[in-house]
Amino acid sequence: MARWYLVYHTLAQVLVGLAIGAVAGAAWFYVVDPLLDRLGVFTSRLARALHVRDYRPIPNVVQFEYENAVRAAAARADAKSK
């Protein structure tokens, strides 16, 4: 709504963009994601080389990333103290 408020777009343009984004997101979630999984894209050599991660099994990605950062900081601090 900020784009409408700042008069960058009309309200109709914002609503059309919202609808297109919702359809594209749903298509990705319900069609493309399962297809990529069936094709083994997330576990391919190319995915490993590009460091593609499959976060779907992780219920709370933000907490997961935070805990990894805390562990890495503690490991760095421990390595410096030795």
KAZI-V284891 format. One record per residue. RES is the residue in one small letter. D_LAST is the distance of its C-alpha to the last C-alpha in Angstrom with 1 decimal. Layout:
BEGIN
res->RES d_last->D_LAST
res->RES d_last->D_LAST
END
This chain:
BEGIN
res->m d_last->53.3
res->a d_last->51.8
res->r d_last->53.4
res->w d_last->56.8
res->y d_last->56.3
res->l d_last->55.5
res->v d_last->58.5
res->y d_last->56.6
res->h d_last->58.3
res->t d_last->61.2
res->l d_last->60.7
res->a d_last->62.2
res->q d_last->59.7
res->v d_last->56.8
res->l d_last->58.3
res->v d_last->58.9
res->g d_last->55.3
res->l d_last->54.2
res->a d_last->56.4
res->i d_last->55.3
res->g d_last->51.6
res->a d_last->52.3
res->v d_last->54.2
res->a d_last->51.6
res->g d_last->48.8
res->a d_last->50.8
res->a d_last->51.8
res->w d_last->48.1
res->f d_last->47.1
res->y d_last->50.1
res->v d_last->51.0
res->v d_last->48.4
res->d d_last->45.3
res->p d_last->46.9
res->l d_last->48.4
res->l d_last->45.1
res->d d_last->43.6
res->r d_last->46.6
res->l d_last->46.2
res->g d_last->42.6
res->v d_last->41.4
res->f d_last->38.2
res->t d_last->37.2
res->s d_last->38.6
res->r d_last->36.8
res->l d_last->37.6
res->a d_last->36.0
res->r d_last->32.8
res->a d_last->32.9
res->l d_last->33.6
res->h d_last->31.0
res->v d_last->33.8
res->r d_last->32.7
res->d d_last->35.0
res->y d_last->34.2
res->r d_last->37.4
res->p d_last->36.1
res->i d_last->33.6
res->p d_last->35.6
res->n d_last->33.6
res->v d_last->31.9
res->v d_last->30.8
res->q d_last->29.0
res->f d_last->27.5
res->e d_last->26.1
res->y d_last->24.8
res->e d_last->22.9
res->n d_last->21.4
res->a d_last->20.3
res->v d_last->18.8
res->r d_last->16.8
res->a d_last->15.7
res->a d_last->14.6
res->a d_last->12.7
res->a d_last->11.0
res->r d_last->10.3
res->a d_last->9.0
res->d d_last->6.7
res->a d_last->5.5
res->k d_last->5.5
res->s d_last->3.8
res->k d_last->0.0
END
